[in-house]
Amino acid sequence: MTGEGFDYKSAGVDIEAGEQVVRDIKEIVRATFRPEVLTELGGFSGLFQPRTERYREPVLAAATDGVGTKLKLAFEMGKHDTVGIDAVAMCVNDLLAQGAEPLFFLDYLAVGKINNESAVEIIRGVAEGCRQAGCALLGGETAEMPGFYPPGEYDLAGFAVGMAEKEKILPGKDILPGDLLIGLASTGLHSNGFSLVRKVLLEHGKLSLKEHYPILGCLLGEELLKPTKIYVPLILPLLKEYHIKGIAHITGGGIELNLPRILPRGISAVVEKKRWRVPPVFSMIRETGPVPEREMFRTFNMGIGMILVVSPPAAAGVLRKLNEAKWPAWEIGRLEKSDDHMNVIKIV
């Protein structure tokens, strides 16, 4: 309240603090721009002129997602530089599942009270995610909402747009019994299942985020805040060189609920869990609960962040390229004909 009455700042919204954040992130955001970006940060909207000469029938793809309750761990750790990568990853990986190249991203950051240092840290993470994905951070919104969020807390979500060739949109129509499943390693939990993680490890197990656990090789909080892997630079080259029939992004619901989303009726999958290395954080969750193995596979990615469907002749080449890119990948299963016309996922 001023001497003459109320103002916005007295109601909890600091306009100057918000403007300062915009000034501080301008160069961070500009560093993500692609040649197609026509605007600077600060306009009413971002303009992007897509180059369509590489496409016969270009199709836009769009995805949106948030970071979820993983943010609670960022609050407790006071570490805000990785959740922005998560926000980008969850969106651009969904675009990849359609065979689309990410073009641009927009973020939405809602806070109770703006803290310049943490806000810049968050956006720096978003920009790093965009850099990894090769897309532009075209714009965003930072909303100060006093009384809506507890002090020090915020929500973060994102929106991504990509482009695909119409005839190459995934999943393809030629997914068949006998096709093979190639699993790409995750970086850990990614951004799903954290309500269960917090319930089991922190509430029930009374574990400390700031304690070093030998099984993890780091602080528990550092392990849980590892950002979601952005698969764009790995998979876009594969899409150009090999016939990838389908891509499943393994998010909430795990392999059991995400893989069926790309399978035609009457085709099921057999996934062999001994074919890959499950990161130790999943063992920690399972044993601390205890959490039944079936529930683990229905909630978490269990070490597999993406699954590619390929024909047997293509599998060796795809695995070789991933090995050359120094990212762990394994042939983890196969597709089979299902007699009941359902998409059953057998994890054996």
Secondary structure, 3 states (H helix, E strand, C coil): CECCECCCHHHCCCHHHHHHHHHHHHHHHHCCCCCCECCCCCCCCCCECCCCCCCCCEEEEEEEEECCCHHHHHHHHCCCCCHHHHHHHHHHHHHHCCCCEEEEEEEEEEECCCCHHHHHHHHHHHHHHHHHHCCEEEEEEEEECCCCCCCCCEEEEEEEEEEEEHHHCCCCCCCCCCCEEEEEECCCCCCCCHHHHHHHHHHHCCCCCCCEECCCCEEHHHHHCCCCCCCHHHHHHHHHHCCCCEEEECCCCHHHHHHHHHCCCCEEEEECHHHCCCCHHHHHHHHHCCCCHHHHHHHCCCCEEEEEEECHHHHHHHHHHHHHCCCCEEEEEEEEECCCCCCCEEEC
